[in-house]
Amino acid sequence: MATKEAKARRRAIVQGMSDCVRAAQEAARPIGREDLRALFDHLDDVVGREGCDNTLRRTRAFLQGRSLDQAVIVPWLGEYGGYCDCEVLANVGERWREGHLVAFLPRL
Ligand SMILES: [Zn+2]
């Protein structure tokens, strides 16, 4: 059985890794916090009202409307499981709620 010290050490290592992964992911985010938050609000509204048509139509229109770079942002959304408007809202929104990274390590 692991001692208290060993457990604390392990927690510190995992925490350090988490901070590192989080910092790298934050640095790689190609869209500003405010824009990201506004995107989630927008999708929440339109997908909630009209449903999802299994495309990124609303996401792309939003990015275009703000002159944001779809060529970079769309693949980034895919990295977090956002392949259509409702997935951007559910999967990307779960990780980047309020524009901040809230969950960053895969479940082991
Ligand atoms: Zn969808």
Backbone and ligand atoms as CSV (ligand in chain L), in Angstrom:
chain,resi,resn,atom,element,x,y,z
A,1,MET,N,N,0.839,-1.211,0.000
A,1,MET,CA,C,0.000,0.000,0.000
A,1,MET,C,C,0.864,1.247,0.000
A,2,ALA,N,N,0.479,2.232,-0.792
A,2,ALA,CA,C,1.264,3.470,-0.905
A,2,ALA,C,C,1.195,4.255,0.401
A,3,THR,N,N,2.340,4.783,0.802
A,3,THR,CA,C,2.373,5.619,2.005
A,3,THR,C,C,1.759,6.976,1.699
A,4,LYS,N,N,1.465,7.707,2.777
A,4,LYS,CA,C,0.936,9.071,2.633
A,4,LYS,C,C,1.886,9.930,1.811
A,5,GLU,N,N,3.202,9.768,2.101
A,5,GLU,CA,C,4.215,10.573,1.401
A,5,GLU,C,C,4.224,10.240,-0.094
A,6,ALA,N,N,4.151,8.954,-0.402
A,6,ALA,CA,C,4.171,8.536,-1.810
A,6,ALA,C,C,2.949,9.077,-2.533
A,7,LYS,N,N,1.812,9.032,-1.871
A,7,LYS,CA,C,0.578,9.562,-2.488
A,7,LYS,C,C,0.689,11.061,-2.730
A,8,ALA,N,N,1.243,11.770,-1.753
A,8,ALA,CA,C,1.388,13.220,-1.888
A,8,ALA,C,C,2.343,13.549,-3.032
A,9,ARG,N,N,3.413,12.747,-3.117
A,9,ARG,CA,C,4.382,12.954,-4.192
A,9,ARG,C,C,3.717,12.738,-5.555
A,10,ARG,N,N,2.945,11.675,-5.625
A,10,ARG,CA,C,2.271,11.353,-6.884
A,10,ARG,C,C,1.290,12.463,-7.262
A,11,ARG,N,N,0.560,12.944,-6.253
A,11,ARG,CA,C,-0.383,14.048,-6.515
A,11,ARG,C,C,0.346,15.271,-7.055
A,12,ALA,N,N,1.519,15.563,-6.460
A,12,ALA,CA,C,2.291,16.739,-6.884
A,12,ALA,C,C,2.772,16.581,-8.323
A,13,ILE,N,N,3.178,15.355,-8.675
A,13,ILE,CA,C,3.650,15.104,-10.053
A,13,ILE,C,C,2.498,15.278,-11.034
A,14,VAL,N,N,1.349,14.688,-10.713
A,14,VAL,CA,C,0.181,14.795,-11.595
A,14,VAL,C,C,-0.238,16.251,-11.713
A,15,GLN,N,N,-0.215,16.975,-10.590
A,15,GLN,CA,C,-0.572,18.395,-10.614
A,15,GLN,C,C,0.380,19.177,-11.512
A,16,GLY,N,N,1.671,18.880,-11.391
A,16,GLY,CA,C,2.672,19.558,-12.208
A,16,GLY,C,C,2.442,19.286,-13.683
A,17,MET,N,N,2.139,18.034,-14.012
A,17,MET,CA,C,1.838,17.674,-15.402
A,17,MET,C,C,0.604,18.414,-15.883
A,18,SER,N,N,-0.409,18.458,-15.028
A,18,SER,CA,C,-1.659,19.124,-15.392
A,18,SER,C,C,-1.414,20.596,-15.694
A,19,ASP,N,N,-0.625,21.252,-14.837
A,19,ASP,CA,C,-0.329,22.669,-15.037
A,19,ASP,C,C,0.388,22.869,-16.364
A,20,CYS,N,N,1.297,21.945,-16.653
A,20,CYS,CA,C,2.093,22.015,-17.871
A,20,CYS,C,C,1.203,21.834,-19.104
A,21,VAL,N,N,0.352,20.811,-19.069
A,21,VAL,CA,C,-0.559,20.540,-20.183
A,21,VAL,C,C,-1.506,21.719,-20.362
A,22,ARG,N,N,-2.020,22.229,-19.249
A,22,ARG,CA,C,-2.954,23.343,-19.299
A,22,ARG,C,C,-2.301,24.579,-19.938
A,23,ALA,N,N,-1.072,24.858,-19.505
A,23,ALA,CA,C,-0.364,26.031,-20.040
A,23,ALA,C,C,-0.141,25.877,-21.542
A,24,ALA,N,N,0.223,24.666,-21.966
A,24,ALA,CA,C,0.468,24.426,-23.394
A,24,ALA,C,C,-0.835,24.575,-24.174
A,25,GLN,N,N,-1.920,24.058,-23.622
A,25,GLN,CA,C,-3.199,24.128,-24.321
A,25,GLN,C,C,-3.723,25.564,-24.361
A,26,GLU,N,N,-3.523,26.293,-23.273
A,26,GLU,CA,C,-3.926,27.704,-23.259
A,26,GLU,C,C,-3.139,28.482,-24.312
A,27,ALA,N,N,-1.836,28.188,-24.394
A,27,ALA,CA,C,-0.976,28.908,-25.336
A,27,ALA,C,C,-1.371,28.609,-26.779
A,28,ALA,N,N,-1.913,27.408,-27.016
A,28,ALA,CA,C,-2.249,26.992,-28.382
A,28,ALA,C,C,-3.668,27.406,-28.790
A,29,ARG,N,N,-4.408,28.021,-27.866
A,29,ARG,CA,C,-5.793,28.399,-28.181
A,29,ARG,C,C,-5.785,29.521,-29.226
A,30,PRO,N,N,-6.371,29.271,-30.424
A,30,PRO,CA,C,-6.259,30.247,-31.514
A,30,PRO,C,C,-7.388,31.277,-31.544
A,31,ILE,N,N,-8.183,31.339,-30.500
A,31,ILE,CA,C,-9.325,32.260,-30.483
A,31,ILE,C,C,-9.370,32.905,-29.106
A,32,GLY,N,N,-9.663,34.188,-29.067
A,32,GLY,CA,C,-9.674,34.915,-27.803
A,32,GLY,C,C,-10.779,34.434,-26.865
A,33,ARG,N,N,-10.576,34.619,-25.574
A,33,ARG,CA,C,-11.563,34.189,-24.578
A,33,ARG,C,C,-12.943,34.768,-24.842
A,34,GLU,N,N,-12.968,36.071,-25.135
A,34,GLU,CA,C,-14.260,36.735,-25.326
A,34,GLU,C,C,-14.980,36.188,-26.552
A,35,ASP,N,N,-14.213,35.970,-27.629
A,35,ASP,CA,C,-14.805,35.417,-28.846
A,35,ASP,C,C,-15.318,34.005,-28.594
A,36,LEU,N,N,-14.546,33.230,-27.858
A,36,LEU,CA,C,-14.941,31.845,-27.582
A,36,LEU,C,C,-16.210,31.814,-26.731
A,37,ARG,N,N,-16.235,32.655,-25.725
A,37,ARG,CA,C,-17.408,32.730,-24.860
A,37,ARG,C,C,-18.635,33.155,-25.670
A,38,ALA,N,N,-18.436,34.126,-26.550
A,38,ALA,CA,C,-19.539,34.606,-27.386
A,38,ALA,C,C,-20.004,33.507,-28.346
A,39,LEU,N,N,-19.070,32.713,-28.850
A,39,LEU,CA,C,-19.428,31.592,-29.739
A,39,LEU,C,C,-20.328,30.601,-28.996
A,40,PHE,N,N,-19.957,30.243,-27.771
A,40,PHE,CA,C,-20.786,29.304,-26.995
A,40,PHE,C,C,-22.179,29.888,-26.733
A,41,ASP,N,N,-22.226,31.160,-26.391
A,41,ASP,CA,C,-23.524,31.813,-26.144
A,41,ASP,C,C,-24.387,31.765,-27.396
A,42,HIS,N,N,-23.748,32.079,-28.537
A,42,HIS,CA,C,-24.456,32.101,-29.812
A,42,HIS,C,C,-24.989,30.700,-30.150
A,43,LEU,N,N,-24.133,29.687,-30.033
A,43,LEU,CA,C,-24.552,28.320,-30.374
A,43,LEU,C,C,-25.626,27.829,-29.405
A,44,ASP,N,N,-25.474,28.174,-28.147
A,44,ASP,CA,C,-26.456,27.802,-27.131
A,44,ASP,C,C,-27.835,28.294,-27.576
A,45,ASP,N,N,-27.845,29.513,-28.076
A,45,ASP,CA,C,-29.076,30.143,-28.517
A,45,ASP,C,C,-29.637,29.468,-29.781
A,46,VAL,N,N,-28.840,29.417,-30.865
A,46,VAL,CA,C,-29.384,28.925,-32.138
A,46,VAL,C,C,-29.578,27.413,-32.152
A,47,VAL,N,N,-28.642,26.661,-31.590
A,47,VAL,CA,C,-28.794,25.201,-31.576
A,47,VAL,C,C,-29.950,24.826,-30.637
A,48,GLY,N,N,-30.079,25.581,-29.552
A,48,GLY,CA,C,-31.199,25.348,-28.637
A,48,GLY,C,C,-32.539,25.567,-29.332
A,49,ARG,N,N,-32.604,26.563,-30.201
A,49,ARG,CA,C,-33.862,26.894,-30.888
A,49,ARG,C,C,-34.105,26.030,-32.118
A,50,GLU,N,N,-33.041,25.839,-32.911
A,50,GLU,CA,C,-33.217,25.221,-34.231
A,50,GLU,C,C,-32.646,23.818,-34.335
A,51,GLY,N,N,-31.910,23.381,-33.336
A,51,GLY,CA,C,-31.262,22.077,-33.406
A,51,GLY,C,C,-29.992,22.141,-34.243
A,52,CYS,N,N,-29.318,21.005,-34.345
A,52,CYS,CA,C,-28.051,20.928,-35.066
A,52,CYS,C,C,-28.294,20.221,-36.394
A,53,ASP,N,N,-27.654,20.707,-37.478
A,53,ASP,CA,C,-27.797,20.024,-38.770
A,53,ASP,C,C,-26.534,19.216,-39.104
A,54,ASN,N,N,-25.786,18.866,-38.054
A,54,ASN,CA,C,-24.580,18.035,-38.193
A,54,ASN,C,C,-23.494,18.667,-39.053
A,55,THR,N,N,-23.498,19.983,-39.093
A,55,THR,CA,C,-22.408,20.710,-39.753
A,55,THR,C,C,-21.913,21.782,-38.785
A,56,LEU,N,N,-20.875,22.482,-39.225
A,56,LEU,CA,C,-20.362,23.609,-38.447
A,56,LEU,C,C,-20.864,24.927,-39.040
A,57,ARG,N,N,-22.026,24.863,-39.667
A,57,ARG,CA,C,-22.545,26.033,-40.388
A,57,ARG,C,C,-22.614,27.280,-39.497
A,58,ARG,N,N,-23.217,27.155,-38.325
A,58,ARG,CA,C,-23.368,28.323,-37.440
A,58,ARG,C,C,-22.026,28.754,-36.859
A,59,THR,N,N,-21.195,27.769,-36.544
A,59,THR,CA,C,-19.870,28.087,-36.024
A,59,THR,C,C,-19.071,28.868,-37.064
A,60,ARG,N,N,-19.087,28.356,-38.315
A,60,ARG,CA,C,-18.338,29.016,-39.385
A,60,ARG,C,C,-18.877,30.424,-39.649
A,61,ALA,N,N,-20.204,30.562,-39.645
A,61,ALA,CA,C,-20.808,31.874,-39.894
A,61,ALA,C,C,-20.397,32.859,-38.798
A,62,PHE,N,N,-20.372,32.376,-37.557
A,62,PHE,CA,C,-19.965,33.223,-36.435
A,62,PHE,C,C,-18.516,33.677,-36.601
A,63,LEU,N,N,-17.637,32.741,-36.933
A,63,LEU,CA,C,-16.218,33.063,-37.089
A,63,LEU,C,C,-16.030,34.064,-38.231
A,64,GLN,N,N,-16.759,33.799,-39.312
A,64,GLN,CA,C,-16.672,34.688,-40.470
A,64,GLN,C,C,-17.155,36.090,-40.106
A,65,GLY,N,N,-18.254,36.150,-39.347
A,65,GLY,CA,C,-18.822,37.429,-38.945
A,65,GLY,C,C,-17.855,38.263,-38.117
A,66,ARG,N,N,-16.953,37.581,-37.407
A,66,ARG,CA,C,-15.972,38.295,-36.585
A,66,ARG,C,C,-14.597,38.351,-37.236
A,67,SER,N,N,-14.535,37.953,-38.488
A,67,SER,CA,C,-13.257,37.909,-39.222
A,67,SER,C,C,-12.206,37.070,-38.497
A,68,LEU,N,N,-12.651,35.946,-37.927
A,68,LEU,CA,C,-11.709,35.050,-37.253
A,68,LEU,C,C,-11.278,33.964,-38.239
A,69,ASP,N,N,-10.101,33.407,-38.003
A,69,ASP,CA,C,-9.477,32.518,-38.971
A,69,ASP,C,C,-10.031,31.082,-38.876
A,70,GLN,N,N,-10.988,30.785,-39.754
A,70,GLN,CA,C,-11.601,29.449,-39.746
A,70,GLN,C,C,-10.592,28.338,-40.010
A,71,ALA,N,N,-9.605,28.621,-40.858
A,71,ALA,CA,C,-8.634,27.594,-41.247
A,71,ALA,C,C,-7.837,27.093,-40.047
A,72,VAL,N,N,-7.715,27.918,-39.031
A,72,VAL,CA,C,-6.972,27.531,-37.833
A,72,VAL,C,C,-7.936,27.085,-36.729
A,73,ILE,N,N,-9.036,27.805,-36.588
A,73,ILE,CA,C,-9.933,27.562,-35.457
A,73,ILE,C,C,-10.763,26.286,-35.634
A,74,VAL,N,N,-11.230,26.017,-36.870
A,74,VAL,CA,C,-12.066,24.825,-37.083
A,74,VAL,C,C,-11.317,23.524,-36.736
A,75,PRO,N,N,-10.068,23.343,-37.213
A,75,PRO,CA,C,-9.337,22.129,-36.795
A,75,PRO,C,C,-9.096,22.087,-35.288
A,76,TRP,N,N,-8.892,23.230,-34.686
A,76,TRP,CA,C,-8.688,23.290,-33.234
A,76,TRP,C,C,-9.955,22.824,-32.499
A,77,LEU,N,N,-11.106,23.256,-32.981
A,77,LEU,CA,C,-12.369,22.803,-32.378
A,77,LEU,C,C,-12.482,21.282,-32.491
A,78,GLY,N,N,-12.026,20.742,-33.645
A,78,GLY,CA,C,-12.052,19.294,-33.851
A,78,GLY,C,C,-11.189,18.541,-32.852
A,79,GLU,N,N,-10.074,19.150,-32.466
A,79,GLU,CA,C,-9.192,18.512,-31.476
A,79,GLU,C,C,-9.924,18.273,-30.165
A,80,TYR,N,N,-10.934,19.092,-29.904
A,80,TYR,CA,C,-11.702,18.947,-28.657
A,80,TYR,C,C,-13.049,18.289,-28.907
A,81,GLY,N,N,-13.192,17.679,-30.082
A,81,GLY,CA,C,-14.422,16.926,-30.367
A,81,GLY,C,C,-15.543,17.770,-30.950
A,82,GLY,N,N,-15.222,18.964,-31.447
A,82,GLY,CA,C,-16.259,19.834,-32.002
A,82,GLY,C,C,-16.338,19.722,-33.519
A,83,TYR,N,N,-17.071,18.710,-34.007
A,83,TYR,CA,C,-17.174,18.489,-35.458
A,83,TYR,C,C,-18.492,18.990,-36.040
A,84,CYS,N,N,-19.396,19.414,-35.198
A,84,CYS,CA,C,-20.617,20.073,-35.673
A,84,CYS,C,C,-21.022,21.071,-34.588
A,85,ASP,N,N,-22.030,21.896,-34.875
A,85,ASP,CA,C,-22.365,22.984,-33.953
A,85,ASP,C,C,-22.696,22.496,-32.536
A,86,CYS,N,N,-23.473,21.409,-32.440
A,86,CYS,CA,C,-23.853,20.951,-31.098
A,86,CYS,C,C,-22.666,20.339,-30.367
A,87,GLU,N,N,-21.725,19.754,-31.129
A,87,GLU,CA,C,-20.527,19.198,-30.488
A,87,GLU,C,C,-19.590,20.296,-30.026
A,88,VAL,N,N,-19.546,21.389,-30.775
A,88,VAL,CA,C,-18.743,22.529,-30.321
A,88,VAL,C,C,-19.281,22.989,-28.975
A,89,LEU,N,N,-20.601,23.085,-28.921
A,89,LEU,CA,C,-21.237,23.528,-27.686
A,89,LEU,C,C,-20.997,22.535,-26.541
A,90,ALA,N,N,-21.237,21.248,-26.815
A,90,ALA,CA,C,-21.137,20.238,-25.748
A,90,ALA,C,C,-19.688,19.891,-25.423
A,91,ASN,N,N,-18.918,19.503,-26.431
A,91,ASN,CA,C,-17.572,18.971,-26.176
A,91,ASN,C,C,-16.536,20.065,-25.948
A,92,VAL,N,N,-16.516,21.041,-26.825
A,92,VAL,CA,C,-15.540,22.117,-26.649
A,92,VAL,C,C,-15.974,22.973,-25.459
A,93,GLY,N,N,-17.294,23.216,-25.367
A,93,GLY,CA,C,-17.814,24.025,-24.262
A,93,GLY,C,C,-17.518,23.407,-22.904
A,94,GLU,N,N,-17.522,22.080,-22.848
A,94,GLU,CA,C,-17.230,21.405,-21.583
A,94,GLU,C,C,-15.795,21.683,-21.140
A,95,ARG,N,N,-14.901,21.741,-22.119
A,95,ARG,CA,C,-13.482,21.929,-21.807
A,95,ARG,C,C,-13.106,23.398,-21.641
A,96,TRP,N,N,-13.797,24.264,-22.360
A,96,TRP,CA,C,-13.386,25.671,-22.412
A,96,TRP,C,C,-14.515,26.588,-21.971
A,97,ARG,N,N,-15.306,26.117,-21.048
A,97,ARG,CA,C,-16.429,26.919,-20.584
A,97,ARG,C,C,-15.948,28.309,-20.149
A,98,GLU,N,N,-16.682,29.295,-20.486
A,98,GLU,CA,C,-16.318,30.682,-20.141
A,98,GLU,C,C,-14.985,31.092,-20.755
A,99,GLY,N,N,-14.509,30.331,-21.763
A,99,GLY,CA,C,-13.257,30.686,-22.400
A,99,GLY,C,C,-12.032,30.226,-21.639
A,100,HIS,N,N,-12.244,29.571,-20.479
A,100,HIS,CA,C,-11.110,29.058,-19.714
A,100,HIS,C,C,-11.063,27.549,-19.828
A,101,LEU,N,N,-9.883,27.008,-19.798
A,101,LEU,CA,C,-9.735,25.563,-19.832
A,101,LEU,C,C,-10.127,24.990,-18.475
A,102,VAL,N,N,-11.162,24.148,-18.448
A,102,VAL,CA,C,-11.620,23.641,-17.162
A,102,VAL,C,C,-11.261,22.183,-16.929
A,103,ALA,N,N,-11.129,21.399,-17.981
A,103,ALA,CA,C,-10.754,19.999,-17.827
A,103,ALA,C,C,-9.743,19.700,-18.913
A,104,PHE,N,N,-8.653,19.084,-18.584
A,104,PHE,CA,C,-7.570,19.057,-19.566
A,104,PHE,C,C,-6.894,17.711,-19.685
A,105,LEU,N,N,-7.091,16.807,-18.738
A,105,LEU,CA,C,-6.459,15.501,-18.852
A,105,LEU,C,C,-7.502,14.440,-19.197
A,106,PRO,N,N,-7.142,13.499,-20.065
A,106,PRO,CA,C,-8.094,12.422,-20.335
A,106,PRO,C,C,-8.317,11.603,-19.069
A,107,ARG,N,N,-9.492,11.042,-18.930
A,107,ARG,CA,C,-9.730,10.174,-17.775
A,107,ARG,C,C,-8.904,8.908,-17.927
A,108,LEU,N,N,-8.210,8.514,-16.876
A,108,LEU,CA,C,-7.321,7.351,-16.957
A,108,LEU,C,C,-8.083,6.078,-16.578
L,1,ZN,ZN,ZN,-24.370,18.386,-33.936
